[in-house]
Amino acid sequence: MTLQLRKILVPVDFSETGMLALEHASFMARLAKADLILLHVLPVSEYHFEIPEPVMRIENHDEVNRVVEQKLSELVDSVRANYGCVAKSISARGKVAHEVMELAKEENVDLIIMGTHGASGFEEFFVGSNAHKVVTVAPCPVITVQTHAKKLGFTNIIVPIDRTTHSREKVEIATTMANLFAAKLHIVGLLESDEDQEYDKLQIVLDQVQHAVEKTGLPFSRTTVKGQNLAVEALKYGEKVNADLVIIMTEHESELNGIFMGARAKQIVNHSKIPVMSIKPHPGKFQALDMGGAYTY
């Protein structure tokens, strides 16, 4: 799976994390000589509040649109002046995830970078954040950032690997990112079982990944972590090596051991202190192929 950075889409909501995502995107666009697209989505629903009688509605859409367009224009000018990037802005009305997905397809976007405000309790497990929804439907990789990620660029990139075929699809994208930022890759084998056979099978996969990284000449490390929640273990290791980006696959890894799908995927996207790059695996008849020889559905 390859990544050519020609167009980067940034959903902008004018929040602190949204502005931070724009800084990351602008920095990356300058390095990759990519174009930036800023998108602001106005909600479909009308804002209203109730007084005893009747219901009063605030519907001055023209004024809202004017303010949004002015702010977007100012941001585009700032990006051009500070980073020398080719940039444009677009505003739309609808649901954030849907509008982001449609524009990404229409513009043939290579990467989406957006902020996530985090979520907890009911919202996290039943509603989900806009960031998680975008990760779910986006046709391209998505990088999500929180307010912790102040440093622009990446120097230590975590690449979690399990025994599925799809898990290795992220490796080429990881090396592309590492080359762009002159970063070190940290290959982290994920092991849930104590059985020697499982460990040996995982090492075969890690050997293949290491060989692919060695051919690029990039600096790297390799380790194996074990635990009940392997996503948490991978992020703990990331803290040890001062990682500033973790690259995950969005669909398959949970099929084998429940790592990054469902509620845990939302935990990763919403709560990781470092940016998360989420990648969809290539579609196929099977969601995942166990490298030991058995298909995993």
MOFENDA-V771814 format. One record per run of one state. SS is the DSSP state (A for helix, B for strand, O for the rest). FROM is the first residue (numbers start at 1). LEN is the number of residues. Records with the same first field share a line. If there is no record, write none. Layout:
# MOFENDA-V771814
SS = FROM-LEN ; FROM-LEN
This chain:
# MOFENDA-V771814
O = 1-6 ; 12-4 ; 33-2 ; 43-4 ; 51-4 ; 59-2 ; 84-3 ; 94-2 ; 107-4 ; 116-5 ; 128-2 ; 138-3 ; 146-10 ; 162-2 ; 165-1 ; 182-2 ; 192-4 ; 217-3 ; 227-3 ; 241-4 ; 250-3 ; 258-4 ; 272-3 ; 280-8 ; 291-4 ; 297-1
B = 7-5 ; 35-8 ; 47-4 ; 55-4 ; 87-7 ; 111-5 ; 141-5 ; 156-6 ; 164-1 ; 184-8 ; 220-7 ; 245-5 ; 275-5 ; 288-3 ; 295-2
A = 16-17 ; 61-23 ; 96-11 ; 121-7 ; 130-8 ; 166-16 ; 196-21 ; 230-11 ; 253-5 ; 262-10
